[in-house]
Amino acid sequence: MPERKRNVQSSQTALPKHCRCVAAVIARFPFNAESDEESCEEVAQELRDLVSSIDEAAPAHNGFWETFCDEVAIGDYADWDA
């Protein structure tokens, strides 16, 4: 039987780096009390820079952090009850 190839997306290079990214993002929360588009995008870019500074693989295309930051940019989590 032929082996199936899997399309695996990396989210981090190592578990400790993922944990540091999660801790840094939580420390930055709440992301934005206002949900205007410009400030949401600014916060999303700040988060991208933050996770990239911890692990350069973190913002991989279609990866966890890219998707999370895209959601922050459109206002998701802006006024989320913590």
C-alpha positions as CSV (number, residue, x, y, z in Angstrom):
1,M,0.0,0.0,0.0
2,P,1.5,3.4,-0.9
3,E,2.4,5.8,1.9
4,R,0.2,8.9,2.0
5,K,1.9,12.2,2.2
6,R,0.7,14.6,4.8
7,N,0.7,18.4,4.6
8,V,2.0,19.4,8.0
9,Q,2.2,23.1,9.0
10,S,4.7,24.0,11.7
11,S,3.6,26.3,14.4
12,Q,6.8,26.5,16.4
13,T,10.3,25.0,16.2
14,A,10.1,23.7,19.8
15,L,7.5,23.3,22.5
16,P,9.3,25.6,25.0
17,K,9.2,28.4,22.3
18,H,5.5,27.8,21.8
19,C,4.9,28.1,25.6
20,R,6.9,31.4,25.6
21,C,4.8,32.7,22.7
22,V,1.6,31.8,24.5
23,A,2.8,33.5,27.7
24,A,3.8,36.6,25.9
25,V,0.5,36.9,24.1
26,I,-1.4,36.3,27.3
27,A,0.7,39.0,29.0
28,R,-0.3,41.4,26.2
29,F,-4.0,40.7,26.7
30,P,-6.4,42.5,26.6
31,F,-5.5,43.3,23.0
32,N,-7.8,46.2,22.5
33,A,-10.8,47.7,24.3
34,E,-11.8,49.5,21.1
35,S,-12.5,47.4,18.0
36,D,-11.8,50.0,15.3
37,E,-10.1,48.4,12.3
38,E,-6.9,50.4,12.4
39,S,-6.1,49.8,16.0
40,C,-6.9,46.1,15.7
41,E,-4.5,45.8,12.8
42,E,-1.8,47.6,14.9
43,V,-2.3,45.2,17.7
44,A,-2.2,42.2,15.3
45,Q,1.1,43.4,13.9
46,E,2.5,43.9,17.4
47,L,1.6,40.3,18.2
48,R,3.2,39.1,15.0
49,D,6.4,40.9,15.9
50,L,6.2,39.6,19.4
51,V,5.9,35.9,18.5
52,S,8.4,36.3,15.7
53,S,11.0,37.7,18.1
54,I,10.6,34.5,20.2
55,D,10.5,32.0,17.3
56,E,11.0,33.0,13.7
57,A,8.9,29.9,12.6
58,A,5.9,31.1,14.6
59,P,4.2,33.2,11.9
60,A,4.3,30.3,9.3
61,H,1.8,30.6,6.4
62,N,-1.5,29.2,7.5
63,G,-0.1,28.3,10.9
64,F,-1.6,28.8,14.3
65,W,-0.1,32.3,15.0
66,E,-0.7,33.7,11.5
67,T,-4.4,32.7,11.8
68,F,-4.6,34.0,15.4
69,C,-3.1,37.3,14.4
70,D,-5.4,37.6,11.4
71,E,-8.4,37.1,13.7
72,V,-7.1,39.8,16.0
73,A,-6.7,42.1,13.0
74,I,-10.4,41.8,12.1
75,G,-11.5,42.5,15.7
76,D,-11.9,39.1,17.2
77,Y,-10.8,39.0,20.8
78,A,-10.9,42.9,21.0
79,D,-13.4,43.0,23.7
80,W,-13.4,39.3,24.7
81,D,-14.3,38.8,28.4
82,A,-11.2,37.3,30.1
